[in-house]
Amino acid sequence: MRIKSIERFWLDVPFHPIPDRNMSRQNWGWRISEILRLETDNGIIAYGETLPNYTWGKVSDESIARAKGQNPYDIMWDDSLGAGLQMACFDAAGKAAGVPVHRLLGNKVRDWCPISWWGIDMPPEDYAAEAKDAVRQGYTSFKQKARPWFDVYEQAKQTCAAVPKNFKLDFDFNEHLVNSAHAISVLQELDKFSNIAIYEEPIRRDDIEGNKRIRAATRCAIALHYQSHMTVANLLSDMCDGYVVNGGASAILRANGFCYAANKLFWLQLVGTAWTTAMAMHLGSVCSHAQWPAVTCMNMYSHVLAKNPLVIKGGFAQVPEGPGIGLEFDEAALEKYRVDSPKRDNAKAIYAVVRENKDKVWYAGEYGPQGYWTQNWLGNLAGHEHNVKLETWADDGSKEWEKLHERVQIAPVRE
């Protein structure tokens, strides 16, 4: 069996309304799903998915050229192929052998894998609405972004009021608590909400002493992103309870081996539609310590690109048992959502962080030197206050908007 051809397609798959308007600030490009369709010389058609604007590994033209003419079994463990191409090789190999992908990965330890809902930073009322959808669709976990430009206490209050007692929350700070002293004061207030189970990356992951102080002073588990050069230090210092793991199949199985030896739990974070989610479920089914709910963001998409969606019940997704990935690609979606480029611009707008005392500062956007993300890391935002909110001013064609838009490119503007 040899790879005869590899086709690449880009699809602009719409988000549901709430994630769409919130992702439009900086991550609208996540709507683009890159589909690889691989055909072998014995007639097997296989598929893989990459999010080219967010992935652990893009698929390069060089990788595609290198894979052509190869036996999928010979190259499927090569993480350098990129997300979608490696997935397509596993799909082809499983179909050729007549077995699901997890049979190629190792010994299955679970038939159903824990899975989490996901949402980008958004107002508390949007988080509450998303949480209600999550409950209706069989989820019992929700990973939320905890940002200093939204009221995280009201976010926790409204979300917890919308879910049952057994529903768990992961508050991901992406290091925005900045230092352990500030982090402990914020987290001890959030500790009062019993649904919160995990604090993810409250401060810089290389701040060993700071993370140790946070872990000792707060109720919830502390999760850090898995980095091979930091894991030994993490283990020796006992600074966290577990990890966020992503990457290719080889890297993930290596990480599981470390977590098995260290007895640390982790969740898989592989982002995409049903295709990426199914691959995550195959990997999670053979990884003994992938016991925290996987984050795939599948819940955002209005179409999951498969005719046979994954079954989710009680916070768990059933591992597909069909040959290969175990999904049937929806060719109608391929034609409906196909675009000519993976590029997708964010909404054109400027943003203000507004505090309870009406202090308002305008920014060009989230990222970049003058963005509110970077400015918080520099200590230039007040930091996780009550009643703070993010205000959006979309381009309305006015001279006032254009003037302020020009000014915030140079520096934040305080009213």
N, C-alpha and C positions, 0 to 999 in steps of 0.2 A: 504493500500500500504506500503510495506516494502522494504528496500534495500537488494537485494539477493546477489549481488556480486559487487566488485570494482576491475577493472584491471588498472594497471599502465603501460604506454608505454613511452619510451624516443625516440624522433625524432630529428635528426640533420638536420634542415631545412636550406639550403644554403641561404646566403644573396646575393643580387645583387652585382656586382663587386666593385663599389665604397665603399659602407659600409663595404663589406667583408674585403678589404685590410686595412681599417682604424680601424675597430673593432678588427682586429687580434692583435693589440698591447696589449690590456688589457681586452677586452670584447668579445672574440670569443665564450665564453661559452653561450652567449645570443642566439646562434644558436640552443641550446637545448631546445625543447619544451616538457614538460611533459604532456601527455594526460591521463586523468582519464576517463575510460569508466564505467559507473554505470548502473547496470540493476536491475530493481525492480521485485517483485514477480508477478506483473500483466503484465509483458512483455515490460515495457518502457525501452528504451535505451537512456541514457543521457551522455553528454560529458562536460568536463571542462578542462581548460588549466592553467598550471603554468610554469613560467620560473624559474627553480630551481636555476639558477646562478644569478638571479635578480628578486626579488619578494617582495611584502609586507608580504607574509606569505607562507612558504613552507608547503607541505602536508606531515605529518609524518606518519609512520606506525601506531602509536597510534591513530591518527585521523581516519585512514581507519578502524582500528579494532573497534573503538567507533561508527562509522557511520553504520556499517553492522547491519542489523536487525531493523534499525530505519526507521520511516516515514520521508521522505525528508522534509515535511512541518514542522516537529518538530525541525529540526536542521539547516535549511537553513540560519537562521539569525545568526548562531554561527560563528563569524569571525575566531575563533581559529582553525576551520577545515583546513584553508589554502585556497589559491586562487582557485586552480582547483577543489577541492572537494566541496567547497561552490558553485562554478559556476555550477557543475554537479547537485547538489541538487536543485538549482533554475531551471535548465533546465528540470529536471525530474518533478518538481512540476508544472511548466508551461505546459508541455506536458500532464500531468495527468488532468489538469483543462481545457486544450484546449485553453490556453491564452498565449500571449507573456509575457516574464519575467517582463516587465515594469508594467503590470497590478498587479503584486504581490508586487511591490515596492512602489507604490503611484500614485498620480494623474499626468498624463502626461501633461507637459506644452509646449512640442515641438515635432514635428514629425521628424525634421532633427536637428542633433547636430553638432556644430562646431568641426572641427577636424584639427589637425596640422601634417605636415610632420616633420620628426625628423632626425637629423644626429649627430653622435659623432664628436669630434674635428678632423678637416681635413684641408688640404691646401685650399686656397681660390678658386683655379680653380675647385676643387672637389665640394665645396659648390655651385659654380655657376652652374655646371652641374646638381647637385641634384635639385637645385631650378628650372631649366628648366623642369626636369621630374615632379616635383611637380605641376607646372602650367599645363602641358599636362594632368595630371591625375585628375585635378579638385580641387586641393588644393589652398588655398589663404593665408596660414600661414605656417611658417617654424621655428621650434625651433632649434637654433644652439648653440654649445658650443663655448664660447669665452675664449681662453686660451692664456697665456703669451708665449707659445712656438710656436704660429702661429701669423701672422700679422692680427689682428682683423680689422684694418682699411681697408686693402686690401680685406679682407673677406667681409666686409660690402659693399665696392665699387663694387666688382664683382657680389655679390649676387643681389644687387639692380639694377644693369645693366641688369640682366637676368630675372627680373620679372616686371609685371605691377605695376602701382602706388598704386593700392588698396591692393597689397600683403603685408602682415605684417610679421615682424620678431620678435622673442623673442631671445635675447642674454643671455644665461645662463652662469654666471661666476662661479658658485659653490664656491663662497666666495674667488675667486682667486685675486680679487682686493685688498684684505688684509685690507686696511684701507681707511677711508673716503677721506682723502686728495688726495691720489693716484687715488681713484675711481672717484672722481669728475673731475679730469683733463682728464681721459680716456673717461668718459661718455659724457662730454660736447663736445668732438670731435666727438664721435659717434652720438650725438644728431643731427648732420647735415644731417644724412641720414634719410629721412622722412619715409622710410618703416619700420624702427625699432620702435616697439610699446611698448615693455616690456623689462626691465632689471631684470633678475632673480638672486636673491641672490648675489649681488655684493660683499658684505663682510659678516662676520659672522652674522647670524640671531639674536644672542643674544646681538649684539652691537646696542643698542637702539638709543643712541645719534648719532652714526655714520650713521645709516640708515636714521634717520630723516634729517641729513644734506644733504645726497645724494638726498633724495626725494625732498627737497626744492631747490636743485641746478640744477636739471636735468629735461628734458622734458618728458621722458617716464614713464610709470607706473612701480612701483616697486613690484615684486612678491616674496614672501617668502614661504618656505614649511610650510604647516599647521602642527602645533604641539599644542595639547590641553593645555599643560602647559605654552605655550607662547602667546596664542591668546589674552588673556585679556590684557597682557602688550602691545602687538602690537596695540590693539585697543585704549587703553588709551593714548599711545604715538603717535598714528596716523603715524606710521613709514612705512606703506606699503599700497598699493592699493588693494591687493588681494593675493590669495594663490595658491599653488600647493597641490592638495589633492589626496591621494591614500589610500589603505587599503581595508578592507572588506565592504560588503554592509551596515552593521550597522554603522560602523565608518563613512562612506561617508555620510549617511543620517544625522548623528549627526553634521558633519561638515557643511553640507548645512544649517541646522537649525541655526548654529552660524552665518554663512555668511548672511543668510536672515535677522537676527536680526541686524547685524552690517552693512548691505548693502555693503558687500565686495564681489567681484567676485572671481571665481576660475576656474581652469581647472583640469580635472581628468587626472591622470597620472597612467595608468594601461597598462603594457607593454606585448605585445605578438602578435600573428597572428590575423586572423579574429575573432577567438573565444573570446579572451580577448577584442578585439575592440568592438565586438557586445555587450558584457556585459557592457563595458563602455558607449555605446550608450543607452542601457536600463537605466542605472543609470543617465546618463546626461539628459535623456528625462523627468525625474521626479524631478530633482534638479533645482530649480528655478534659482540659482545663478551660475550654471555651464555654464557660458556664454562665457568664454575664450575657445579657441580651445583645445580639448582634445589631449593628447599626448599618443599614443599607440605603436609607432614604427613599425606598420604593414607594412609601406612602404619599410622596409629593406628586407623583406622576398620574395624569389623567388616563394614560394608557400604559400598560406594563409590557407591551410588545410580545405577549404570549397568548395563544389561544386557550391554554390551560393554566390559569393563575394558580399560584401557590396557596395552599390551605393554611389558614392561621386560626388557631383556637387556643384560648387560655394563655395567651402570651407566647405561644410556640408555633413555629412553622414546620410543616411536615416535609421531611427530606424526600425529594423526588426519587422514584424507583425505576423510572423508564431508562432506556439506554442513553448514554451520554449525559448531558445536562438534565435531560428529562422533560424539557419543554418543547412545544411546537411553536415555531416562530410565526407571527401574524404578518404575512406578506402584504395584506391590505394596509396595515399600518406603515409598512415600508414605503409604499407609494404615497400615502396620505401626508406623512410628516417629512418626507425627504427634502433636504436643502443642499445647496451647492458648496457650503463652507461650514467649518466648525466654529466660526466666529459669531458671537452674539453679544452686542453691546448692552451694557446696563442702561437703566432708565436715566435720562438726562435730568438731573435735579441737583439741588443743594440742600444741605441738612443742618438743622440747629439742635443742639442739646439744650433743653430748657429745664431749669431747676425750679423748685417749689417757690423760691423768692422771686421768680420771673427773670432771673439772670439768664441771658440767652447768648450762645456763641454759635456762629455759622461756620460750616466746614464744606470743603469741596466734595467730600465723600468719606468713606470709611478708611480706605487704605491710602498709602502714600505719605510723604513727610508731613503734610498738613492735615491728614485725615484724623478723625476722632479716635480711631484705633491706636494709631501711633502716638497721638497726643496724650492718651491715657497712660500708655507705657512710660511716657516721659514725666508723668505725674502732673499733667496740666488739666485734668478733669477732677471734679470733686470726689468721685469714686463711690458708686453704689449707695446713693442717697435715697431716701423715701421721696416719692412723688416727682421723680425726674422722668422726662420723656424725650423722645426724638421726634422732631418736627420736620416734615418734608415739604419743600417748595419745588414743585415740578416746573420745568420750563414752560412758561405761559406766553412767551413771546414779548413780554414787556421790557421796556428799557430798564426798569428797576431791577428785574431779575438778572438781566445781562450785566448790569453794572456790578451787582453783588457777586455774581458768578466770576467775574474777572478778578475781583478783590480776593476771594477765598482761594484762588489759585496761588496767591502770593503768601497768604497767612490767614489763620482763622480770624473772623471778624466778630468782635463783641458788641452787642447792642447796649 
